[in-house]
Amino acid sequence: MAGVKFEQAMARLEVIVGELEKGDLPLDESLKIFEEGIRLSRNCLRVLEEAERKVEVLVQDKNGK
């Protein structure tokens, strides 16, 4: 997952969700892409949390805090 951009990860997550919602994959393939989706979602969450911290710092700096 390292090096995967946020937008790429989100696009892949959308594909994974679509494939899982269809329900026509074999169980082993479903588990494989589900695990991939979990890894991608955790990575995206970390990226979003880091962006949120940066925004908070910028806003505090602008307000003189």
C-alpha positions as CSV (number, residue, x, y, z in Angstrom):
1,M,0.0,0.0,0.0
2,A,3.0,2.3,0.5
3,G,3.1,4.9,-2.2
4,V,-0.6,4.6,-3.2
5,K,-2.1,8.0,-3.5
6,F,-5.3,8.8,-1.5
7,E,-7.3,9.2,-4.7
8,Q,-6.1,5.9,-6.1
9,A,-6.9,4.1,-2.9
10,M,-10.4,5.6,-2.8
11,A,-11.0,4.6,-6.4
12,R,-9.8,1.0,-5.7
13,L,-12.1,0.9,-2.6
14,E,-15.1,1.8,-4.8
15,V,-14.3,-1.0,-7.2
16,I,-13.9,-3.4,-4.3
17,V,-17.2,-2.4,-2.7
18,G,-18.9,-2.8,-6.1
19,E,-17.4,-6.3,-6.5
20,L,-18.4,-7.4,-3.0
21,E,-21.9,-6.0,-3.4
22,K,-22.5,-8.0,-6.5
23,G,-22.0,-11.2,-4.4
24,D,-20.9,-13.3,-7.3
25,L,-17.3,-13.9,-6.3
26,P,-16.1,-17.1,-4.7
27,L,-15.5,-16.9,-1.0
28,D,-11.7,-17.0,-1.2
29,E,-11.6,-14.1,-3.7
30,S,-14.1,-12.1,-1.6
31,L,-12.0,-12.5,1.4
32,K,-8.9,-11.5,-0.5
33,I,-10.3,-8.3,-1.8
34,F,-12.0,-7.6,1.5
35,E,-8.6,-7.7,3.2
36,E,-7.2,-5.4,0.5
37,G,-10.1,-3.0,1.2
38,I,-9.5,-3.0,4.9
39,R,-5.8,-2.2,4.3
40,L,-6.7,0.6,1.9
41,S,-9.3,2.1,4.2
42,R,-6.9,2.1,7.1
43,N,-4.3,3.9,4.9
44,C,-6.9,6.4,3.8
45,L,-7.9,7.1,7.4
46,R,-4.3,7.7,8.3
47,V,-3.9,10.2,5.4
48,L,-7.1,12.0,6.4
49,E,-6.1,12.2,10.1
50,E,-2.7,13.6,9.0
51,A,-4.4,16.2,6.8
52,E,-6.7,17.2,9.6
53,R,-3.8,17.8,11.9
54,K,-2.1,19.9,9.3
55,V,-5.2,22.0,8.8
56,E,-5.6,22.5,12.6
57,V,-2.0,23.7,12.8
58,L,-2.5,26.1,9.9
59,V,-5.7,27.5,11.4
60,Q,-4.1,27.9,14.8
61,D,-1.1,29.7,13.3
62,K,-3.4,32.0,11.3
63,N,-5.3,32.9,14.5
64,G,-2.1,33.6,16.4
65,K,-2.5,30.7,18.8
